[in-house]
Amino acid sequence: MKKTLLFLLAAALCASAVPARAADTGLTIKAGVTTPVDGSLQGSGGTMALGAEYTLAKQAAAVPFNVALYGDLLNKSFGAGFSVRTDTVVYLGAGAGLYHASVTQPPSCTVLIPGGCPSTTSTASGAGTKVFGGFNAGKSVSIEAAYHFLPRASGVNTNAFSAELALHF
């Protein structure tokens, strides 16, 4: 998996040296949808994805890239960290930071319980990462998809996929 991600990032760096058209100012606000990767968690909560990113530095290298501080909210899970991405029309990037994962598992009763079966909420905090790619549709708008590697909560895979519309200010 790591080799595949590194290969994809290297391919993007080599292949997309077209300068980006995104705004030069640093703030980006994102909104979209998210879904848990673990199929047993489907339908166990909302599907909201929100994010904010502040570009700390832009490097004009052979393939230009940005370094940013980011924050993500995926349903009831959240995190913050640093990311690096190519500064091109079609871009790829990766981020690492601290996350707090929270998942609600649906009820799994095998016998009828008066009042219904309770759901179970599990939480965990720790290091997390994300890989993402997107398309700058102009100076102020981009579309982005990301895969978030979140801490496991009580043995539950809390990883999530998100798709967001980003506005650059």
C-alpha positions, 0 to 999 in steps of 0.5 A, a space after each residue: 500500500 505504501 509503495 503504491 501511494 509513493 508511486 502515485 505521488 511521484 508520478 503526479 510530481 513528474 507528470 503535472 508541472 502545469 502551474 496551478 490557477 488557484 488563488 495565491 492567498 492562503 485560506 481554503 474552506 472545504 465542504 462535502 460528503 464522507 463515508 466510512 470504509 468499514 461497511 458495518 458502519 454504513 448508515 451509522 451517522 451523518 455524511 458531513 465532511 468539512 475542512 479548512 486549510 491555510 497555505 504556509 509556503 509555496 515553493 517554485 520548484 520544477 514541480 511547484 508545491 504547497 505546504 499547509 496547515 489543515 483541519 478536517 471534520 468527518 462526521 464525529 471524527 476530527 483532526 489537524 496537521 500539516 500537508 504537502 501537495 503539488 501546486 498544479 491544475 491536477 494535484 496530489 498530496 498527503 498530510 499527517 497529524 493528530 486525529 480523534 476518531 469517533 464511530 457509532 456501531 449499529 445495534 447488533 442484538 440477537 435477542 429481542 430487548 425491551 426498548 430496542 438494542 443500544 448502539 455502541 460508540 467507540 473513540 480513539 485519539 492518535 496519529 493519522 494521515 490522509 492522501 488526496 487529489 483534486 482539480 483546480 477549476 479556477 482561481 477560487 474553486 477546486 474539487 478534491 477527493 481524500 482517503 483518511 487513515 484514522 486511529 482504530 477505535 476499539 478495534 474498529 476500522 475508522 478510515 473514511 473517504 471524502 469528496 469535497 468542494 473547496 473555495 479559495 480565499 
